[in-house]
Amino acid sequence: MILTKNILYKNFSIKNYKSHTYKNLDVILKNKNAVLKSLTAEYKYSFSKSLIKKFKNFSTMRIIGMGGSILGVKAIKSFLNFKIKKKVVFVDNLLPYRNLLENNKKILNIVISKSGNTLETISNANILIKKNHKKIFVTENKENYLRVLGNKLKAEIINHNNFIGGRYSVLSEVGMLPASLLGLQEKRFKQFNKLIKNKNFVNSLINNVESMIFFLRSKKFNSIIINYDEKSEDFFKWYQQLVAESLGKNQKGVFPLISTMPKDNHSLMQLYLDGPKNNFFTFFNVNEKKSNKIINSSIIKSHNYLKNKNLSKILDSQRNATEEVFRRKKIPFRSFEIKNRSEEVLGELFTFCILETILLAKALKVNPYNQPSVELIKEATLNNLKKN
């Protein structure tokens, strides 16, 4: 099935399962909230074109953030790296020692934290950012640590929409400001209005969600991504947080796991094929136009079938074979085959995943926008630091 002109999609082979997903989608679309508005071209950014012009000539960028504040930008950079000529360093963890361009004066620092009080972000910013660095801070329009620091350091401060949580913010200022500075066309990511008028897209989305509801009610909670595209690894790390943090509440949820292919054929595949049947799978690949070719003169006669093949062809053969074995063993899977890399394609994928997650939350009767238990760890960490 064609999901869009850019994406071939095969849905789970679950039939005759119905829920209230169509009705739920209508309700969600009618009550379009800030998250959905951020997926549209009508969304108003809190940064101006003049800001992009002011900083567009920086050839090196360092982006500091945690979780949803940075995962979307990493996904964009990795997926569309062939279009990007700039050097980008991501700082998204606390490590005892790092050397990430601390002494580079010709670097643009972008620090992102919705609350402005994220411990890891402000710690990394404290160590890495110098007074003479150029810097942009993205945070809520509140008196928080990052805003106070930004004013002190005379940084450019961009307002983070306080109605959009970090994991949903990829097509808001959080993702589109860095994307614009990387030379990408932010308007091309905004595919929402076109997609919700596309019957193939809507029907595929609905059937996909209904299949996943069926799996969850059948005690299948592990969503395993069989990823054949290395450049999409960061996209699935974004998706992993989106699903886990949005749905993992009230003893409910989906456990998203990323499996890198074909490497994991030699480690995890035996478990997938013959282990516990509490999983459902997503196959994902991107058609690469360029690929290293086998050197025919080095092939031994017994392996002549490799002659004139490139690595993409070999990868496709492995993926098709794996899908066939999954079908024979009646292991549930869906598959995405991406025809090309572009802002439009990535915008379509972001939109599909966000709508899927919100619809699943509606069916599970959980709030997709909060993360109450994570706050407990933040509070306990703060108490420990104050004691010590």
Buried (B, 14 or more C-beta within 10 A) or exposed (E): EEBBEBBBBBBBEBEEEEBBBBEBBEEBEEEEEBBBBBBBEEBEBBBEEEBBEBBEEBEBBBBBBBBBBBBBBBBBBBBBEEBBEBEBBBBBEEEEEBEBBEEBEEBBBBBBBBBBBBBBBBEBBEEBBEEEBBBBBBBBBBEBBBBEBBEEBEBBBBBBBEEBBBBBBBBBBBBBBBBBBBEBEBEBBBBBEBBBEBEBBBBBBBBBBBBBBBBBEEEBBBBBBBBBBEBBBBBBBBBBBBBBBBBBBEEBBBBBBBBBBBEBBEEBBEEBEEEEEEBBBBBBBBBBEEEEEBEEEEBEEEEEEBEEBBEBBBBBEBBEEBBEEBEEEEBBBBBBBBBEBBBBBBBBBBBBBBBBBBBBBBBBEBEBBEBEEEEEEBEEEEEEEEEE
